[in-house]
Amino acid sequence: MSGIVTLYVTVSDTEQARSLARTLIDERLAACANILPGGRSIYRWNGDVVEEGECYVLFKTRATLADAAVARLSELHEYDVPCIAVWPWSGGDPRYMAWVRKNTRDPNDQG
């Protein structure tokens, strides 16, 4: 495994996406966030089928930071039950993976 993961997150709009992205990047829990507006989700909620517009966010981070990033996203997210999934990378461009490591905090670093 590469030691890098993508966090897939759904949010209601680009403002929520930008807010979450800025926070995780500022806190060095993620190196990058790709915001993909214009999504459409159909799901069951409280017994009803709901269809709404959503925005998708892809965060890139170290696997060792995934739990902390998921916890932070859960804390900040506006949904009662947010969709936050962790997708491990089996590989990728070594230069990009090094960049992700460089731009996220070392989970062993206390500073």
N, C-alpha and C positions, 0 to 999 in steps of 0.2 A: 504494500500500500504506500501511497505517496505522503501521508501525513497531512493532506489538505482535504478540506470538505467544502461543499456548498450548502448554505442554509437557504431553503426555499420557503418564502413567507408570502402570504396573501394579506393585503390591506385594502381599505375602502377607497383610497385615492392617493394621488401623487404627493400630496402634502404630508400624509401620514408616512408614506414611503420615505420621503426626504428626511423627515424628522428622525425616524428610526435609523436610516443610513448614516446621517451625520453623527448621531450619538454613538453608534457602534464603531465608527471609524475614529471619532475623537477619542474614544476610550481604548482604541487599539484592539478591540475584540474582533474586528474585521478589517481587511486590507482594502476591500472594494465592495461596492454594492451596485448592481445593475437594476435599474427601475424600468419595468415593462408595463406601461399603462395600456388601457383599452381591453382588459380581459373581461370575460363574462363567466360567472359561476352560477351553477344551478345545484342546489343542495336541499336536504331536508333539515329543518330547524323547528323544534317544538311542535312536531307533528304536521307542519306545513311544508310544501315544496316552494322554495324561494329562488328567484332569479334576480341577480344584481350585478352591476358593474364592479369590477375589482381591479386592483393593480398588483402585479407580482414583483417581488424583490428577490434577487439572488445575491447573497453575501458570500464572499470567499474568505476563509479563515483556516487556521491550524485545527487539526482534529482535536488537539489537546485543549483548545479553547471553546469547542463546540458546546459543552454543557453550560459554561458561563455565558456564552452568547445567547443560547436558548433561554436561559433564566432571565437575562436582561431584556430580551425581546418580549418574553411573557409578561414581565413587570410593566413595560412601557406600552404594550399593545392595547388598542381600544376594544378589541373583541373579547367577549367572555371566554371563548374557546378558540384561540388563534391557531391557524394552520402554520406550523413551523416544523419543517422536515429537514433532516440532515442527510445529505447525499455524499458518500465518500468518493474520492477520486481513486481510480486504480492506476492512474498515471497522468502525464501531461508534459508540457514544455518545462524542462528543468529550470529555465531562467524565470519563467512566470511563477513557478512554485517557490523559488528562492525569494522572489519579490514579495509574495504573500507572507512568507516567514519574516522577512525584514520589516514589513509594515504592520505586523501584529506584535503584541507583547509576548514575551517569553513567559509562559505560565509559571515557571520556576523563579522568575525575577520578582522580588518583593517590592521593587520601586516603581 
